[in-house]
């Protein structure tokens, strides 16, 4: 699963035209439950199929040369779901580590976990540490897993860290800049997402990467996450490639 940042993608959606690749694509993987309900299945079956879609997505991202993929795997608000569903999702996490970790490691994928860890049970913490430790020296695609993650809580932790440095005399208040804030976030050292994809027709961020998404492009599609495949991914990349990113400025052609 090698990564070539300069590689371009020939998309079927673009009928052979080249689209500029984003370095970093983030996914809000929505619609597992709705996919299952529409088929008269238990919500857990939707999550199982969603894991298959995740495997497809990671493999395809590696093939086409994307550097970083971030997935919103479990939000800090998801603990409020029914206990049976939460228990099933934790079981999926365990099976993902047991089954997929070795394959990701062999494919040179580096795994990084973001989100709060102070209130997680030791067994879950051990799984997350295992995934990060095994792959920390890999140099291919970086897979960022947002687990027990909420963007507001992330920013609050970052502000607390900066406040501690000010109290300790290590930092002056005037030195608290955007760069200093970014350096205290869970995503420190990673590029901000160029493209955020949300499936299942919803059009909101749901407390995901609020700081990092300041200049991200958004792509919303109607497919439920279990139906998201390589063709849907290529379509999103093609759409991204046709957009002009001005970061608050003007297109040179317009000046």
C-alpha positions in Angstrom: 0.0 0.0 0.0 2.6 2.5 -1.1 2.0 6.2 -1.2 3.0 8.5 -4.0 1.8 12.1 -3.2 2.3 13.3 -6.8 0.3 10.6 -8.4 -2.9 11.6 -10.2 -6.1 9.5 -10.3 -7.8 8.5 -13.6 -11.4 8.5 -12.4 -14.3 6.7 -14.0 -16.5 9.6 -13.0 -14.3 12.0 -15.0 -14.3 9.8 -18.1 -10.5 9.5 -18.2 -9.7 13.0 -17.1 -7.1 13.5 -14.3 -8.1 14.9 -10.9 -5.6 16.3 -8.4 -5.4 14.1 -5.4 -6.0 15.4 -1.9 -3.2 14.6 0.5 -5.6 14.0 3.4 -9.1 12.7 3.1 -11.4 12.4 6.2 -14.5 10.3 6.4 -17.7 10.6 8.5 -18.9 7.0 7.9 -22.7 7.5 8.3 -25.6 5.3 7.6 -24.8 1.8 8.9 -28.0 1.6 10.9 -30.2 3.0 8.2 -28.6 0.6 5.6 -29.6 -2.3 7.9 -33.0 -1.0 8.8 -33.9 -0.5 5.1 -33.2 -4.2 4.6 -35.0 -5.4 7.7 -31.7 -6.3 9.4 -30.3 -5.6 12.8 -28.3 -2.4 13.1 -25.3 -4.5 14.1 -25.3 -6.1 10.6 -25.0 -2.6 9.2 -21.9 -2.0 11.3 -20.4 -5.3 10.1 -21.0 -4.3 6.5 -19.6 -0.9 7.3 -16.3 -2.5 8.4 -16.1 -4.2 5.0 -16.6 -0.8 3.4 -13.8 0.6 5.5 -11.4 -2.1 4.4 -12.3 -1.3 0.7 -11.7 2.4 1.3 -8.3 2.0 3.0 -7.1 -0.3 0.3 -8.3 2.0 -2.5 -6.7 5.1 -0.8 -3.4 3.3 -0.7 -3.7 2.3 -4.3 -4.4 5.7 -5.6 -1.7 7.5 -3.5 -3.5 9.4 -0.7 -1.1 10.1 2.2 -3.5 10.4 5.1 -7.0 8.9 5.7 -8.9 9.9 8.9 -12.0 7.9 9.9 -14.6 9.0 12.5 -14.9 5.5 14.0 -16.5 6.3 17.4 -17.4 9.7 18.8 -17.5 10.7 22.4 -21.2 11.0 22.1 -21.6 7.4 20.7 -21.4 6.1 24.3 -25.0 7.3 24.7 -26.2 4.6 22.2 -27.9 1.4 23.5 -25.4 -0.7 25.5 -25.9 -3.7 23.2 -24.8 -1.6 20.2 -21.9 -0.1 22.0 -20.8 -3.5 23.1 -21.0 -4.8 19.5 -18.9 -1.8 18.3 -16.2 -2.5 20.8 -16.2 -6.1 19.7 -15.8 -4.9 16.1 -12.8 -2.8 17.2 -11.2 -5.9 18.8 -11.8 -8.0 15.7 -10.4 -5.2 13.5 -7.2 -5.1 15.5 -6.9 -8.9 15.6 -7.8 -9.5 11.9 -6.7 -6.4 10.1 -3.7 -5.0 12.0 -1.2 -7.5 10.6 -2.4 -6.8 7.0 -2.1 -3.0 7.5 1.3 -3.4 9.0 2.5 -5.5 6.1 1.1 -2.9 3.7 3.3 -0.3 5.5 0.3 1.6 6.9 1.0 3.7 10.0 -1.9 3.9 12.5 -2.5 6.9 14.7 -5.3 7.2 17.2 -6.9 10.6 18.2 -9.5 11.2 20.9 -9.7 11.2 24.7 -8.1 8.3 26.5 -8.4 9.2 30.2 -11.7 7.5 30.7 -11.2 4.4 28.5 -11.0 0.9 30.0 -7.6 -0.7 30.1 -8.5 -3.4 27.5 -9.4 -0.8 24.9 -6.4 1.3 25.8 -4.2 -1.8 25.2 -5.7 -2.4 21.8 -5.1 1.2 20.7 -1.6 1.1 22.0 -0.9 -2.1 20.2 -2.1 -0.7 16.8 0.1 2.4 17.2 3.2 0.7 18.5 3.3 -2.0 15.9 3.0 0.5 13.0 4.8 3.6 14.3 7.8 3.2 12.0 5.8 2.5 8.8 6.2 5.1 6.1 3.1 4.5 3.8 -0.4 5.6 4.2 -1.2 7.1 7.6 -4.6 5.9 9.0 -5.9 8.2 11.7 -8.6 6.6 13.8 -10.8 9.1 15.7 -12.0 7.0 18.6 -13.8 8.4 21.6 -13.3 11.7 19.8 -15.1 15.0 19.9 -13.6 18.2 18.4 -14.7 20.5 21.2 -13.2 18.3 23.8 -10.0 18.1 21.7 -9.8 21.9 21.6 -10.5 22.2 25.3 -7.6 19.8 26.0 -5.4 21.8 23.8 -6.3 25.1 25.6 -5.7 23.4 29.0 -2.2 22.3 27.8 -1.4 25.8 26.7 -2.7 27.3 30.0 -0.4 24.9 31.9 2.6 26.1 29.9 1.7 29.7 30.6 1.3 29.0 34.4 4.7 27.2 34.3 6.3 30.2 32.7 7.2 28.2 29.6 4.9 30.3 27.3 3.7 33.8 27.3 0.0 34.5 26.6 1.1 36.6 23.6 2.8 33.5 22.1 -0.4 31.6 21.9 -0.9 31.5 18.1 -2.8 29.4 15.7 0.3 27.4 15.2 0.7 26.9 19.0 -2.9 25.7 19.2 -2.5 23.3 16.3 0.6 21.9 18.0 -1.5 20.9 21.0 -4.3 19.2 19.1 -4.5 15.4 18.8 -3.6 15.8 15.1 -0.4 17.7 15.7 2.1 17.0 12.9 -0.5 15.9 10.4 -1.8 18.0 7.4 -5.3 19.4 7.8 -7.9 17.4 5.7 -8.2 18.6 2.2 -11.4 16.7 1.7 -14.1 15.6 4.2 -16.5 13.0 2.9 -19.8 12.3 4.7 -22.1 9.5 3.5 -25.8 8.9 3.9 -27.1 12.3 2.9 -26.4 14.2 6.1 -24.7 17.6 5.8 -23.0 18.5 9.0 -19.7 17.9 10.8 -21.1 16.4 14.0 -18.2 17.6 16.2 -15.5 16.3 13.9 -12.2 18.1 13.2 -13.8 21.5 13.7 -10.4 23.3 13.9 -8.7 21.3 11.2 -11.6 21.7 8.7 -11.3 25.5 8.4 -10.4 25.2 4.7 -11.4 21.7 3.9 -13.6 20.9 0.9 -16.8 19.0 1.8 -18.4 16.2 -0.2 -21.8 14.8 0.8 -23.2 11.7 -0.9 -26.5 9.8 -0.5 -24.9 6.3 -0.3 -25.0 4.8 3.1 -21.5 3.9 4.3 -21.8 0.1 3.7 -22.5 0.9 0.0 -19.6 3.3 -0.3 -17.2 1.7 -2.8 -14.3 2.5 -5.1 -16.5 4.1 -7.7 -18.1 6.4 -5.1 -14.6 7.3 -3.7 -13.4 8.1 -7.2 -16.4 10.3 -7.8 -15.6 12.3 -4.7 -12.0 12.6 -5.7 -13.0 13.8 -9.2 -15.3 16.4 -7.7 -12.5 17.6 -5.4 -10.1 17.9 -8.4 -12.5 20.3 -10.2 -12.8 22.7 -7.3 -10.7 25.9 -6.8 -9.2 26.2 -3.3 -8.5 29.9 -2.6 -8.1 29.9 1.2 -9.9 33.3 1.5 -8.0 34.8 -1.5 -9.0 35.2 -5.2 -8.3 33.0 -8.1 -5.4 34.4 -10.1 -7.7 34.5 -13.2 -10.1 36.8 -11.3 -7.4 39.4 -10.5 
